[in-house]
């Protein structure tokens, strides 16, 4: 039996010397404890070495896809066919391909797996002429090349960093909000007026860190942090403050909290700049269309840029509003028009009545940008800039069209045209003074003579209702699908009856 063993430096074909040893699978590993024992079980028959890493990558890529490259096919035809022995392979799929293409008998079993494991453990002693350092370097280079091939990404387009960065940014915002609220409430017992004067949170913490106790505000120099008017107001409020006295230990703990807030704020700024740079490197067109924050949240919500590229425009439009969507479907109400894309600048600057249209158009263009960034080789943002200009022009057209006004005459005319009856013969009946002439033109002569005879035989007061019934029958006969007679139709018929009196 022959054994096909693939290494990072080439193909090796071994000859099994003692097949009786293979019958005991559990104790087979003992036969490979030393190189001397291993050489008694298998012997190298042929070794086909790769020329470089590119050739090795092509060979292993073909093996992963279940194919045979030319080099392996040549070796198998030359060595295995001449030996007329079965071939043991590590991959059953590869064995099936070899059997189909070359008509060679292949074996794959637990015994073969143990045999492969033993050969791998004593590979340095079984394959002469290959140094261990060369084998290790080839393994490392081939591993990097295969990983890059499997990812099908360049090293600069790893969007995992974006997912982690935007998640961390959201966590930092929550923590900062909690810390700042705690700091304002804590220090507000000592100097409550300061929170009303200084609205900016970071400036508030910096002032607190620089001064500490409110008694020190009179001699503190806050010109670097505050304008002169605000500084004077703070000092005046500190003199007449209604806050309670606190100990130095309390002030010390509050200052530690302020230090944490300032450090986290600085790190958040640094992280935001990092996110901007990564978004411009990985998805420049998406960044131009919706901004780096919305684009990063869309990528994080989908899991990766490739997963996001597989979504349709309608899905991207409501991405992030899944709860509202399913709630609307369950209650049979209107579905949401936007999700995460609502926070894009183009949607934000749109009037409320046009937000749905702009969201739909923006989602369509954003999907094009996502697919261009995910699968395109060009890293420029020209396509995103062009599509954004088109959307801005469309937005201006919508806003301008909404400003136009219709005169009162135009409104009345439009309303009259909207509610004008769709059956022209009924309009002619309402406007006609000679109803008998109109009915004669609408009915056959026999039907009209029959109705006239009946009308002469009955009292004149009933003639009006006879013609009313006739008109109702004409209306129902003219209906395309014989729909039910609505209230509006009955009122129109009553109008006919009044005209006939």
Rosetta blueprint (number, residue, H / E / L):
1 X L
2 X E
3 X E
4 X E
5 X E
6 X E
7 X L
8 X L
9 X L
10 X E
11 X E
12 X E
13 X E
14 X E
15 X E
16 X E
17 X L
18 X L
19 X H
20 X H
21 X H
22 X H
23 X H
24 X L
25 X L
26 X L
27 X L
28 X H
29 X H
30 X H
31 X H
32 X H
33 X L
34 X L
35 X H
36 X H
37 X H
38 X H
39 X H
40 X H
41 X H
42 X E
43 X E
44 X E
45 X E
46 X E
47 X E
48 X E
49 X E
50 X L
51 X L
52 X L
53 X H
54 X H
55 X H
56 X H
57 X H
58 X H
59 X H
60 X H
61 X H
62 X H
63 X H
64 X H
65 X L
66 X L
67 X L
68 X L
69 X L
70 X H
71 X H
72 X H
73 X H
74 X H
75 X H
76 X H
77 X H
78 X H
79 X H
80 X H
81 X H
82 X H
83 X H
84 X L
85 X L
86 X L
87 X E
88 X E
89 X L
90 X L
91 X L
92 X H
93 X H
94 X H
95 X H
96 X H
97 X H
98 X H
99 X H
100 X H
101 X H
102 X H
103 X L
104 X L
105 X L
106 X E
107 X E
108 X L
109 X L
110 X H
111 X H
112 X H
113 X H
114 X H
115 X H
116 X H
117 X H
118 X H
119 X H
120 X H
121 X H
122 X L
123 X H
124 X H
125 X H
126 X H
127 X L
128 X L
129 X L
130 X L
131 X L
132 X H
133 X H
134 X H
135 X H
136 X H
137 X H
138 X H
139 X H
140 X H
141 X H
142 X H
143 X H
144 X H
145 X H
146 X H
147 X H
148 X H
149 X H
150 X H
151 X H
152 X L
153 X L
154 X L
155 X L
156 X L
157 X L
158 X L
159 X L
160 X H
161 X H
162 X H
163 X H
164 X H
165 X H
166 X H
167 X H
168 X H
169 X H
170 X H
171 X H
172 X H
173 X H
174 X H
175 X H
176 X H
177 X H
178 X H
179 X H
180 X H
181 X H
182 X H
183 X H
184 X H
185 X H
186 X H
187 X H
188 X H
189 X L
190 X L
191 X L
192 X H
193 X H
194 X H
195 X H
196 X H
197 X H
198 X L
199 X L
200 X L
201 X H
202 X H
203 X H
204 X H
205 X H
206 X H
207 X H
208 X H
209 X H
210 X H
211 X H
212 X L
213 X L
214 X H
215 X H
216 X H
217 X H
218 X L
219 X L
220 X L
221 X L
222 X L
223 X L
224 X L
225 X L
226 X L
227 X L
228 X H
229 X H
230 X H
231 X H
232 X H
233 X H
234 X H
235 X H
236 X H
237 X H
238 X H
239 X H
240 X L
241 X L
242 X L
243 X L
244 X L
245 X L
246 X L
247 X L
248 X H
249 X H
250 X H
251 X H
252 X H
253 X H
254 X H
255 X H
256 X H
257 X H
258 X H
259 X H
260 X H
261 X H
262 X H
263 X H
264 X H
265 X H
266 X H
267 X H
268 X H
269 X H
270 X H
271 X H
272 X H
273 X H
274 X H
275 X H
276 X H
277 X H
278 X H
279 X H
280 X H
281 X H
282 X H
283 X L
284 X H
285 X H
286 X H
287 X H
288 X H
289 X H
290 X H
291 X L
292 X H
293 X H
294 X H
295 X H
296 X H
297 X H
298 X H
299 X H
300 X H
301 X H
302 X H
303 X L
304 X L
305 X H
306 X H
307 X H
308 X H
309 X H
310 X L
311 X L
312 X L
313 X H
314 X H
315 X H
316 X H
317 X H
318 X L
319 X L
320 X L
321 X L
322 X H
323 X H
324 X H
325 X H
326 X H
327 X H
328 X H
329 X H
330 X H
331 X H
332 X L
333 X L
334 X L
335 X L
336 X L
337 X L
338 X L
339 X L
340 X H
341 X H
342 X H
343 X H
344 X L
345 X H
346 X H
347 X H
348 X H
349 X L
350 X L
351 X L
352 X H
353 X H
354 X H
355 X H
356 X H
357 X H
358 X H
359 X H
360 X H
361 X H
362 X H
363 X H
364 X H
365 X H
366 X H
367 X H
368 X H
369 X H
370 X H
371 X H
372 X H
373 X H
374 X H
375 X H
376 X L
377 X L
378 X L
379 X L
380 X L
381 X L
382 X H
383 X H
384 X H
385 X H
386 X H
387 X H
388 X H
389 X H
390 X H
391 X H
392 X H
393 X H
394 X H
395 X H
396 X H
397 X H
398 X H
399 X H
400 X H
401 X H
402 X H
403 X H
404 X L
405 X L
406 X L
407 X L
408 X H
409 X H
410 X H
411 X H
412 X H
413 X H
414 X H
415 X H
416 X H
417 X H
418 X H
419 X H
420 X L
421 X L
422 X L
423 X L
424 X H
425 X H
426 X H
427 X H
428 X H
429 X H
430 X H
431 X H
432 X L
433 X L
434 X L
435 X H
436 X H
437 X H
438 X H
439 X H
440 X H
441 X H
442 X H
443 X L
444 X L
445 X H
446 X H
447 X H
448 X H
449 X H
450 X H
451 X H
452 X H
453 X H
454 X H
455 X H
456 X H
457 X H
458 X L
459 X L
460 X H
461 X H
462 X H
463 X H
464 X H
465 X H
466 X H
467 X H
468 X H
469 X H
470 X H
471 X H
472 X H
473 X H
474 X H
475 X H
476 X H
477 X H
478 X H
479 X L
480 X L
481 X L
482 X L
483 X L
484 X L
485 X L
486 X L
487 X H
488 X H
489 X H
490 X H
491 X H
492 X H
493 X H
494 X H
495 X H
496 X H
497 X H
498 X H
499 X H
500 X H
501 X L
